[in-house]
């Protein structure tokens, strides 16, 4: 996956680069620099996936989270 593909993926899910950067414990500028890469490292993709999963879980109504 390229950095541009990841940016598109995040945008489609309603996540800003600033919020993802905060979750990763980095600055938006640093994250943007990492996303300029032609190929992202698998551990970096995994970290972002975990953030997406957490955000998706928190957007569900409480009763659905308990199922």
SULPE-V907280 format. One record per residue. SS is DSSP state (H for helix, E for strand, C for the rest). PHI is phi as a letter, one per 20 degrees, with the letter a starting at -180 (999 if undefined). Layout:
ss: (SS SS)
phi: (PHI PHI)
This chain:
ss: (C C H H H H H H H H H H C C C C H H H H H H H H C C C H H H H H H H C C C C C C C H H H H H H H H H H H H H H H H H H C C H H H H C C)
phi: (999 e f f f f g f g f f f e m d e f f f f f f f e m c e g f f f f f f f e f f c e f f f f f f f f f f f f f f f f f f e f f g f f f e f)
